[in-house]
Structures are given as C-alpha cells and as structure tokens.
Amino acid sequence: MEIYVVQPGDTPESIAALYGVSPQRLIYDNQLSVLPYLPAGMAVLVLIPALIHTVSEGETSSTGTIPICRNSLTCAQDKAW
C-alpha cells in the first residue's frame, strides 16, 4: 500500500500507470467517481498487488513466513523482514 499525493494535472489514469494498477481500481478504492477532478494535495491510497500477501494455513508472523511492515514503510522498503 502506498499513499500518493496528487500533483497538478494528475489523473486517475496517470497515477495508476505510475504503480501498475488499473485506473478503475484506483477510482473504486478512493471513491473518486464522485469527484469532477483530482485536487492537488489530495492523498490517494494505492493498493499494489505485488505487495499484498494472502496468508496460507500454518503461516504466522512468528515463523517469519509472513512479511511484516513497520513504520508506514512498504514491505519492499522494510529490509528487516
């Protein structure tokens, strides 16, 4: 998960392209369909599929088999796991 701060001229399509997600998903996750435009400075939540882990039976954080993210870092940035 990332939080992107909208810059002037950004669109759902341009933001989605930066993260490799679909514009439809970005619009849905942030309820952007109710906005006529994206105001600069708005925080947009971006769910990145590569960073989403589905827990399997038997996995626990204590076994070290599930990535743990801390301090608002993405798992990719958190080298401790």
Sequence and secondary structure as in RCSB ss.txt:
>XXXX:A:sequence
MEIYVVQPGDTPESIAALYGVSPQRLIYDNQLSVLPYLPAGMAVLVLIPALIHTVSEGETSSTGTIPICRNSLTC
AQDKAW
>XXXX:A:secstr
 EEEE  TT  HHHHHHHHT  HHHHHHHHTGGG SS  TT EEEE  GGG     TT  GGGT S    TT  T
TT TT 
